[in-house]
Amino acid sequence: MYQFSYADIQTDSVADAKDRERQLLSRSIDMLTAAAAAGAESREAVEALHFTARIWATLLEDLGSGENALPKELRANLISIGMWVLREAEDIRQGRTSDFQGIIEISQIIRDGIQ
């Protein structure tokens, strides 16, 4: 298995990082769409919600970092959105709702806004 060195990670371009974020959000959207079709209690839903929660938890950690170069107001807005996504995912997981559409739409908007 290939191990990335710290120097390799540091040389990643911002464009590469943004492309990875778009790819992860696209994968999450695809999984959530399949989960919506299969139902909130399906295996697809469990996997989609877990994957989506991991992505957003990682994004939130990065957004909360003092090293994040995004403007403070944008970071705060994205943190609020991320917390909402995590709450919605938990509501689906707990059976309080079965509506995936909000998470899908917000994820699409965020993905499409990454430039």
HELIX and SHEET records of a PDB file:
HELIX    1   1 TYR A    6  GLN A   10  1                                   5    
HELIX    2   2 VAL A   14  ALA A   38  1                                  25    
HELIX    3   3 ARG A   43  GLY A   64  1                                  22    
HELIX    4   4 LYS A   72  ARG A   93  1                                  22    
HELIX    5   5 GLN A  101  GLY A  113  1                                  13    
END                                                                             
